[in-house]
């Protein structure tokens, strides 16, 4: 898995007013928790330093350096401003080599499905999968082979088997599927529908003719 290096500084001032002051200086309040160490660390990072960590399709092991101390972590939660859509707080989970952690990893489909060659369309229903394992065993992407999927076939979470990874999503959840791209018209049904429409039109014309005849009779007076 890719590694992202990030530097931070210990935060000493707390409270809403202090947090707002930090944000005005383009600093983002952060919290580091979990792992073997029970101590929570409050720190700040430069706003521009986190953009590539947040706005990306990848998942990173974050190599944090806080006041000279190195800590490996993963980004667990991002808080955005409700109006400005700016990052206002980050939570990082401390990770250890021998302690399993949970993380979501992007899905990548590999190969060409026979169902697609036959005119079907391939759908990726789950772009990320939640897994548990040691961080050293995490791949950059969950590569799923679709080279055997025919029309109407799908792959569920319970069918996936990757070494050293435990999938936490529901086993019945569909990850990807191949279906017909369009419904092929049935000539027999089309003919029946056309006949029904023609009969309806003839009936409507007959009713209109009868109505016109009645109007003509009402307008005639005897001399």
Helices and strands as residue ranges (DSSP letters): E 3-10, H 16-24, E 27-33, E 41-46, H 47-54, E 61-66, E 69-80, E 87-94, E 101-110, H 114-117, E 120-124, E 128-133, G 135-137, E 142-145, E 154-156, G 157-159, E 166-167, E 174-180, H 187-218
